[in-house]
Amino acid sequence: MALAYIFPGQGSQYPGMGKDLAENFATAKRVFEEADDALHFSISRLCFESSVEELQLTENTQPAILAISVAVLDTIESEGFPKPNYVAGHSLGEYSALVAAKSLSLSDAIQTVRARGRYMQEAVPPGVGAMAAIMGAELKDIEAACSEAQQGQVCAPANINSLNQVVIAGNTEAVDRAGELLKNAGAKRVVKLNVSAPFHCALMLPAQERLAFDLESVSFHDLSVPLVTNVDVAVNNAAGKARDSVVRQVSAPVRWLESMQFLIQDGVDAFVEVGPGKVLSGLMRQISREVKCFNVEDTASLKAASASLGVT
């Protein structure tokens, strides 16, 4: 069996995430304590007790998802899960993957993504940008509609998630125009997303510049497990390339479909989604029915994945 750990990004959060794990595993509890110390406020309280509205602020969402993802990671490692052959993360999840690969410390990663979330929120005034999920349209048609809809504004694919789902981002008016074009062209569904910023498009360049400056003083190490990057769909083990890829991904599309296809073609036949929710597991069912995919986010799902993987 060839195994990859995959880490979720924004859109996977929910109130109460991580609480069960922290109450039942000392490893998870320690991760939340370390995260609280690093941020100088209680990210654990935010995960365990906050409202949907509070969690949806990307400045909160990003460190919360990273904290629970690393809590799950440390717990499954302590429970004897096999070491992965690869890691990958969807957008924000690439930071969790870098922690898993021993390239970033939890403290550095969680402080960085807290700032990343704030920079993204501040890059575009409320209402100026938007994102929409397009279901049942081909990527070439989505790219053409975005190009036609721009009219001097920004509109482009932001998350290429599966053959059936692509998320577009840009100026609100341009995203709306592209959505109408795609509906008229026969797309099955066009759904505006409730997000606080238009991620992974050119409107995020101000955030990317601020993050690049911060990351110059963050210590990256060569990776202990190869990572498949969002921006290049390429295997990376080097510290410098890791820093470069998380900078460029802020304004570049997340090439998730290609990343998963790359891993499958390289022989990976089992995936563990490490962190809150089942978003990546759902996408994997659209990408390939030939591989196994397990999510781990709490005690019950950990036990189920452990049994399926034969962990003793």
C-alpha positions in Angstrom: 0.0 0.0 0.0 1.2 3.5 -0.9 -0.2 6.1 1.4 -0.7 9.9 1.3 -1.9 12.2 4.0 -4.0 15.1 2.7 -4.9 18.2 4.7 -8.0 20.3 4.3 -8.3 24.0 3.8 -11.0 26.6 4.4 -14.5 25.3 4.0 -13.9 22.3 6.4 -14.5 24.1 9.7 -17.4 23.6 12.0 -18.2 24.6 15.6 -16.9 22.1 18.2 -14.2 20.7 15.9 -11.3 19.1 17.8 -13.1 19.0 21.2 -13.7 15.3 21.2 -10.1 14.5 20.2 -8.6 16.9 22.9 -10.8 15.3 25.6 -9.7 11.7 24.6 -6.1 12.0 23.6 -3.3 13.7 25.4 -1.4 14.3 22.2 -4.2 16.3 20.8 -4.6 18.3 24.0 -0.9 19.2 23.9 -1.2 20.5 20.3 -4.0 22.8 21.3 -2.0 24.0 24.3 1.0 24.7 22.1 -1.2 26.6 19.6 -2.8 28.7 22.3 0.7 29.6 23.6 2.0 30.5 20.1 -1.0 32.8 19.3 -1.3 34.3 22.8 -5.0 33.6 22.8 -7.2 30.5 23.0 -7.5 29.0 19.6 -8.8 25.9 21.4 -11.8 27.9 22.7 -12.4 29.2 19.2 -12.4 25.6 17.9 -14.5 24.1 20.7 -17.0 26.8 21.6 -17.3 29.5 18.9 -20.2 30.2 16.6 -20.3 29.6 12.8 -20.0 33.4 12.2 -16.9 33.7 14.3 -15.3 30.7 12.6 -16.1 32.0 9.1 -13.7 34.9 9.5 -10.7 33.7 7.6 -8.3 35.2 10.3 -9.9 32.7 12.7 -10.6 29.9 10.3 -7.1 29.4 9.1 -5.3 28.9 12.5 -8.3 26.9 13.7 -8.1 24.4 10.9 -4.4 24.1 11.1 -4.6 23.5 14.9 -7.1 20.6 14.6 -5.3 19.2 11.6 -2.0 19.0 13.5 -3.8 17.6 16.6 -5.2 14.8 14.4 -1.8 14.3 12.8 0.0 13.9 16.1 -2.7 11.7 17.5 -2.7 9.2 14.5 1.1 9.1 14.6 1.0 8.3 18.4 -1.6 5.6 17.6 0.7 3.8 15.2 -0.7 4.9 11.8 1.9 4.2 9.0 4.2 6.9 7.8 2.9 8.4 4.5 4.7 8.2 1.3 3.5 11.7 0.4 1.7 14.7 1.9 -0.4 17.3 0.2 -2.7 20.1 1.4 -5.5 22.1 -0.1 -4.6 25.8 0.0 -4.2 26.5 3.8 -3.7 22.7 4.2 -0.3 22.9 2.6 0.9 24.5 5.9 -0.4 21.5 7.8 1.4 19.3 5.3 4.6 21.2 5.9 4.2 20.6 9.6 3.7 16.9 8.9 6.8 16.9 6.8 8.9 18.5 9.6 9.5 21.6 7.4 7.7 24.0 9.6 7.1 24.1 13.4 3.6 24.2 14.6 4.3 27.6 16.3 5.7 29.2 13.1 2.9 27.7 11.0 0.0 28.8 13.1 1.4 32.3 13.6 1.9 32.6 9.8 -1.6 31.4 8.8 -3.2 33.7 11.4 -1.4 36.6 9.6 -2.2 35.1 6.2 -5.9 35.1 7.0 -5.8 38.7 8.1 -3.9 39.8 5.0 -6.4 38.0 2.8 -9.3 39.7 4.6 -7.7 43.1 4.3 -6.7 42.7 0.7 -10.1 43.3 -0.7 -12.9 45.5 0.8 -16.1 43.6 1.8 -18.4 43.1 -1.2 -15.8 43.8 -3.8 -14.7 40.2 -4.3 -16.6 36.9 -4.6 -16.2 33.2 -5.2 -18.6 30.8 -6.9 -18.6 27.0 -7.3 -19.3 25.7 -10.8 -20.6 22.1 -11.1 -20.9 20.2 -14.3 -18.9 22.3 -16.6 -15.5 21.6 -18.3 -12.5 23.6 -17.2 -11.9 25.0 -20.7 -15.4 26.4 -20.8 -15.0 27.9 -17.3 -11.8 29.5 -18.4 -13.4 30.9 -21.5 -16.4 32.3 -19.5 -14.1 33.9 -16.9 -12.1 35.5 -19.7 -15.2 36.9 -21.3 -16.7 38.1 -18.0 -13.6 40.0 -16.9 -14.3 43.3 -18.8 -11.3 44.9 -17.1 -11.9 43.2 -13.8 -10.5 40.0 -12.2 -12.2 36.6 -12.8 -10.4 33.3 -13.0 -10.5 29.6 -11.8 -9.3 29.5 -8.1 -9.8 25.9 -7.0 -9.7 23.2 -9.6 -11.1 20.6 -7.3 -12.4 17.7 -9.4 -13.7 17.0 -12.9 -17.1 18.1 -11.7 -16.2 21.1 -9.5 -14.2 24.3 -10.1 -14.4 27.4 -7.9 -13.9 30.8 -9.6 -12.9 34.0 -7.9 -12.5 37.7 -8.6 -14.5 40.9 -8.6 -18.1 40.3 -7.6 -19.6 41.7 -10.8 -17.2 39.6 -13.0 -17.9 36.4 -11.0 -21.7 37.1 -11.4 -21.2 37.6 -15.2 -19.2 34.4 -15.5 -21.8 32.5 -13.5 -24.6 33.6 -15.9 -22.6 32.7 -18.9 -21.9 29.3 -17.5 -25.6 28.7 -16.6 -26.6 29.6 -20.1 -23.9 27.3 -21.5 -25.4 24.3 -19.5 -23.5 24.2 -16.2 -25.4 22.0 -13.8 -25.1 24.4 -10.8 -23.5 27.8 -10.0 -23.3 28.5 -6.3 -22.0 31.7 -4.8 -19.9 30.9 -1.7 -20.1 32.5 1.7 -16.5 33.5 2.0 -14.8 36.6 3.5 -12.5 37.2 0.5 -11.9 36.1 -3.1 -9.0 33.6 -2.5 -6.5 32.4 -5.1 -6.9 35.1 -7.7 -5.0 38.3 -8.7 -7.0 40.3 -6.1 -4.9 38.6 -3.5 -1.5 40.0 -4.7 -1.4 42.6 -1.9 -1.8 39.8 0.7 0.8 37.7 -1.1 3.4 40.5 -0.9 2.8 41.0 2.8 3.0 37.3 3.5 6.2 37.0 1.4 7.8 39.6 3.7 6.8 37.7 6.8 8.0 34.4 5.5 11.5 35.6 4.9 12.1 35.4 8.7 10.4 32.0 9.2 12.6 28.9 9.4 11.8 26.3 6.8 13.6 22.9 6.8 14.1 20.3 4.1 11.0 18.0 4.1 11.1 14.5 5.7 8.2 13.4 3.5 7.8 14.6 -0.1 5.0 17.1 -0.7 3.0 17.7 -3.9 2.5 21.4 -4.2 -0.7 23.3 -5.1 0.9 25.7 -7.5 3.1 23.4 -9.6 1.8 19.9 -9.0 5.4 18.9 -8.4 7.1 16.9 -5.7 9.2 19.0 -3.4 11.6 18.1 -0.6 13.5 21.4 -0.3 13.0 24.2 2.2 13.5 27.1 -0.2 10.9 25.7 -2.7 8.5 25.1 0.2 8.6 28.8 1.1 8.3 29.8 -2.5 5.3 27.6 -3.1 3.2 28.9 -0.2 3.9 32.5 -1.2 2.8 31.9 -4.8 -0.3 29.9 -3.9 -2.0 33.0 -2.4 -2.9 34.4 -5.8 -2.6 31.2 -7.9 -5.2 28.5 -8.4 -5.2 25.4 -6.3 -4.6 22.5 -8.7 -6.1 19.9 -6.5 -7.5 17.6 -9.2 -4.1 17.4 -10.9 -2.3 16.9 -7.6 -4.5 13.9 -6.7 -4.2 12.4 -10.2 -0.4 12.8 -10.0 -0.4 10.8 -6.7 -2.7 8.1 -8.0 -0.6 7.7 -11.2 2.5 7.4 -9.0 0.9 4.4 -7.2 -0.8 5.9 -4.2 -3.8 3.8 -3.4 -4.8 5.0 0.0 -5.4 8.5 1.3 -6.1 9.8 4.9 -7.8 13.2 5.2 -6.2 14.6 8.3 -8.3 17.3 9.9 -11.9 18.7 10.2 -14.6 17.7 7.8 -14.9 15.4 4.8 -14.4 17.9 2.0 -11.4 16.2 0.5 -12.8 12.7 0.9 -15.9 13.9 -1.1 -13.7 15.3 -3.8 -11.7 12.1 -4.0 -14.9 10.2 -4.7 -15.3 12.4 -7.8 -11.7 12.0 -8.8 -11.3 8.3 -8.4 -13.3 5.4 -7.1 -10.3 3.1 -7.4 -8.5 4.3 -4.3 -9.4 4.2 -0.6 -9.9 7.5 1.3 -10.5 7.8 5.0 -11.1 11.0 7.0 -9.9 11.4 10.6 -11.3 14.2 12.7 -12.5 12.7 16.0 -12.3 9.5 18.1 -15.0 7.6 16.0 -13.4 8.4 12.6 -9.9 7.6 14.0 -11.1 4.1 15.1 -12.7 3.5 11.8 -9.7 4.5 9.8 -7.4 2.5 12.1 -9.5 -0.6 11.5 -9.5 -0.1 7.8 -5.8 0.4 7.6 -5.0 -2.5 9.9 -3.4 -0.4 12.6 -2.8 -2.5 15.7 
